[in-house]
């Protein structure tokens, strides 16, 4: 891959390397390239198995899902324009050949990634503007970041198995500061870390109770093997759930391989926990 520094949000992991969004084209470290059209995408997501990629417009309305095995677009994503400029585009791949994506300001769809067929719908009757989605390691829980009128930031928890079975309930978790589009990472299936104004809050799932707050600096969050990684201004900070364990000075990653834990920066320099 010879594309120069990669924009934040435009790098994602493949099982054998990395893939970047560059000038409307997907470019992998292994050489293959895929055209993704003129969506104006500024955020790239990939499935853990590396089969699918989603290119979306954060603070926008549209995106596409691409089958990387064939290069074909399997789904056109559109959440409408209402409130779309205020939140990251809600999309996430599941480890079951499925993905979740917004289909309206307060509605999600569960889709088959190979065909783009909608399998279930969630929402429609809640006054909640959907934002970024984060799926727990086992694929059981989905966190929806967003906001409700005033405006006040909030996060909703969805049991994905219950949703597939027809249960559309969502539970608010928190408390959090009055904002949204916050960096979020699952430490495990029972704990989620959320970046706030005064540090990182650790929240128990599914109760939503606060387990504590660590005085960590602001920055994008990732985790691996119970450790929390923060792309702080001065470098990569490594934390346990209670204290800072180390610093990789000057290294500010923008993407992680969720299987190996490897992190990569804009120049494709990597660091392995």
C-alpha positions, 0 to 999 in steps of 0.5 A: 500500500503506497497511499501516504498518511491515512486519514483518521477513520479510514483504516481497518483490519483484515485477517492478513493485514490492513485496508484503507479508504483512499480517494473513494477506493479501498486499498489493501496491504496485500495489493487488491483494490476495490472501487466503492463509488462516490459516496464521499465516505470518511469512515471504514468498517470491516467484518472480523473475517475480512469478507465485508467492508462498509464505507459510510459518511459520519455526520452524513446519511449514506454508505455502502457495504462491499463484498471484498471477495467479489468487489460487489456492493451488497447494500446501499445504506441510507438513514435519511437527512433528519439529524444526520449531521450530528452523529457518527453513522450507525453501522457495525458488523456481527460475527454471523454474516450480518450487519446492523445499520441505521435506516432512519434517525431512530431506527436500525435494521439487521441485514444479511451482509451477503445479500443486503436483505433486511432480517429485522427492524429495531426502533421507530417508536423511540425519541432517540437519535442513533449514532455510533454502534459498538458490539461486545466481543461475543456478539451478544450486546450492542451499544447505541450511542446517541442523543435525546431531545434537550439535547442530552447524550445517552447510550442504549443497550440492545440484546441482539439475540432477543432482537432476533427473536422479536424483542425490541426493548432497549435499556439506557446505560450510564450515567454519562456526560451530556454529550455523544459521539464518545470513544467507546470500547468493550473490555469484556462482555460485562464491562464497557469503557466510555470516554467522558469529560473527566476520564474514562467511565467503566460501566457494568453490563447489563445493569448499567451501573458505574464501576468506576472512573479512571483519570485517563486522558482523552482519546480514541479507545480500544481494548485487548485481553483486559487492557485498555488502550488510549490514543492520547495526544502524546502517545498510546497509553496502556491501562488496566481497569484501575491504573496506567501501565505504560506509554508508547511515546509518540505512537497514536493509532487509528485502527486495531485488529480485534483478533490480535490486538495489533494497533496501526497509525496513519503511516501503517506503523504497528504495535502489538500488545 
